[in-house]
Amino acid sequence: MSVSATTNGIRPGVCLSTAKPSTPFVGQVIYMSDTNETAVWQGSYWEGLDRTRDRNVVINGAMQVHQRGTSVAAITAAYNTADRWGMQKNNSGTWTQSVENDAPTGSGLRKSLKMLCTTAAASPAAADLLSIQQNFEGQNLQQFLKGTASAKQFTASFWVKSNVTGTYIARIVDVDNTRHVSASYTVSASNTWEKKTVTFPADTTGAFDNDNAESLRLQWGLVAGSNLTSGTLATTWATNTPAHALVGQTNVASAVNNYWQITGVQLEAGSVATPFEFEDYGTTLGKCQRYYYLHVSGNNLNVGPAAAVGSTEVSVSVSFPVAMRADPTLVAASGGSYYQFYRNNGADVFNSFTKYSVGGGFTHASMYNNTEISSPIGYGGFVYTGNASASIAFNAEL
Amino acid sequence: MRTYYTRTMALGTSIWYEENGYRISFTDKNPANTDYQAYLAWVAEGNTAEEWSPDDAS
C-alpha cells in the first residue's frame, strides 16, 4: 500500500543542523545532524524519538520512595531520606533533610527533597561543602556514548525552590576518567518552584566503564568553600579540578531557616529536555531496592525462617525482592532483645545480626547471631522483631 | 575511631563495626561493596581488625 503525503496530510520532516524551527507544527519531526538526534514536536515541547521511554537515568526523581524515612535532623550520613539521593557534607552548618509533600502545582509531582539549614555557616571555610547528588552505574549510561566520536550531551531538568535567590551550580563528574563539567542556573524568585534545564556538553574523551560500579555523579551545590570556588567554572569537560567545580555557588547556609528543595529530576542523553518521565511506584521502588532494601522495621515483624546452627548461633536467610547491585552490607539495629528466635520449646532473645554469606546474583543473603542463643542445635523456627526500634536493611549504594 | 571485628567461617569472613545503635556488617566476597572498600582502606592505613573468638560468646 502506498501512502500519499498530499492526500493524507503527512508533512515532510525537516533536516536541521543547529536550530529548531521557530513555529513547528504538531507532529513535525526534525533531525539535528549536529547532535545526531531525532525529535518530534508535541505541541509544547520537542520529544526525543531516539528513546521514547526509559529516557531518565535518574532513579526516584519524583522523591516518591523513601525507605530510610522522611526526615533526619543534623544529617551526617551519605544517605538519609529519599532513596538514591546522596549527600556530601563537610562542615557547612547543620541541616535537616526531609521529604516534603510539596511540589510544583500542576506538574503531577507530589513530593520533593528539602534541605533546611538549622545552624548557619555564613562564611564557609575553605574546605566546606554541602551538595546533593545521585551516583550512577556505568552500565546504565552507555547511551551517552561518552568517549566516542558520537558522544551525546547530558541534559538535566528539575524543579527547584529556595528562599535564597542567586546563582547555583550543577555539575557532573565522570568518576571513571576523573573528569568533570559544571553549569550554572539561577534561582530567580524566592519561595517559588522554578523549572530548570541544564545541558552539559558531550565528551568524546573517556568512556564509561560498562559495569556495576559508579561512573557518573550528578551533583547540586548548596555550600562551597574556596577550595571549590577559587578557579574558573569548568563549563567544558576537563580533568576534575576541585577549584573549578562550584565557582559562583550561592551560599544557602548564610542564615538559619534557609532552604533548598528539588523534585522532578531527569537526566537524559541529548540536548532535548523532555517532560519528566513518570513511572509507577512499584517500578521506582524496585529500582531503588537494587541499592537499598529495607527488610523489616518495627515490632512483631517476621524476619524469616531460622535454624539453630550452633549451640549459641541462629542463622536466617533473607531473599531480596530484586537482585542487588553488589554484595550488600547488612545494617541491623542493635539493642536489648530486639530480635526473638521462636523454636520448639521456647524462644531466645538476642540483640543484633551479623551478615554472613550472599547468594549468587546478589538475590539473597544469610545473617546470624552467634553469641546470645542457647538453643539445641538443629532446631528450626522463625525470627521476629521484638522492639519498635528493630530494623534490618541491606545496603548496596554507590 | 571505628573498630572493626572479623569472624572467619567456611564461606568467607564476616566483617563488622558498631555505629549509632546499628551493627554494620559485610563480607570479604565482593570488592564492589563500598563498606568493604572502606575497610580495606582502613587496613591499608596500618590498622588491624579484632578477630572474634568463641570466648567472646556471652
Interface residues (C-beta under 8 A of the other chain):
Chain A: N212 A213 T312 R325 A326 D327 P328 T329 L330 V331 A332 A333 S334 G335 S352 F353 T354 K355 Y356 S357 V358 M367 N370 T371 E372 S389 N395 A396 E397 L398
Chain B: R7 M9 L11 G12 S14 W16 E18 G21 Y22 R23 I24 S25 F26 T27 K29 N30 A32 N33 T34 D35 Y36 D56 A57 S58
